[in-house]
Amino acid sequence: MASNRAGTDIDSIQNSRTRTQLIALGAEPVTSERTENGEWVETYKILKEKGSIARAVMHGLLDISSGFLWEFAGTPIESSLSEKKYYSLKVTYNESEQIQRMELF
């Protein structure tokens, strides 16, 4: 559970330049509208990155040092911490779907 790397990191989001790149990262559109000046404004929710190699190694060491008794405590702890957290992102595009402005909430 600790090594399950789901979601998207903030650096990948900030390096996106087009709408297609954002959607490929797992961005889910929530709202979409056109402005009078031809810009396109969309709001997205993006799953925050979770899981880490360091945490997985720590769990492995705890398993070995406790004779695998750690699993009785570690599994419920990881399950309770597994709630999904999202970024909210407002993106403004030009006519060719190039990102003009990005606001993270």
N, C-alpha and C positions, 0 to 999 in steps of 0.2 A: 504494500500500500504506500509506503513512504517513498518509493522510487517511481511511482506512477506520475509521469510528467504530462499533465493535461493543461490546456490553456495556452495563452499567448503572453509573451513578455512585452513590457512597455517599449523596449528598444525596437523590436520588430514593428510595432504599430507606428512609432515615430518615423521609421525609415520608409514607410509606404508612401508611394507617390501617386497611385491611381486607385480607383474604386475597386477594380479587379483584384489588386493586391490585398486590400483590406478584407474583402470577402474570402479570399483564399486563406487568410489567417484565421478565419472562423468568426468574423464579425457578422452579427445578425441584425439586419435593419429593423428599427422600431418605427421610425417615422421618415417620411420623404416628402419634400415639397420644392417647388420651383419659385424663385423670386422674380420680381418684375424685371430685373436687369439680366436675366438669363442664367443666373447661378442656380445650382442645385444644392439644397441643404438636406442632409440626412443625419439621423441620430441612430447610433448603434449600441448594442451591448456586446461586450467581448469578455469571454471567460478569462479570469486572471490565472496566471501560471501558478501551478502548485507542484509539489513533489521536489525532492532534491536528492542528489547522490549522497551528500554528507549525512542527511537524515537516515537514508537507507543503510549506510555503513554503521551508523550509531546503533540502529535497531539490530543489525546483525551481530555486533559486538555484545550488546546486551543479551541477545539470545544465547550466544555461546557461553558467556560468563555466568549466566543463571541456569544453565542446563535446559534451555528453551522454556523456562517458566515465564520469561518476559512476554511470551505470546499471549498469555492469559490476561495481562494488563495492557500490553501494547496494541493488540487488535481492537479492543473497545475504544481505546483512546484515539487511535487513528480514525475509526469509524465516526466518532463524535466530532472530529475536526474536519470531516470531509464535506462540509457544506460548500456549495459553489458560490464564489464571489465574482462579481462582474465589474468591468470598467464601463462607464457610460461615456460615449464619445460623440461629439457633434462635429461633422465634417462638411465643409463647403467646397464644391467642385465648380470648375468652369464647364463650358459646353462640351469639351472633349474628355470629361471625367478625370481631369487632372486635379489633384488636391490643391486648393488654394489656402485653406485655413483649417486647423484642427484644434478642438478644445476638449480636454479631458476633464470629466467630472468625477 
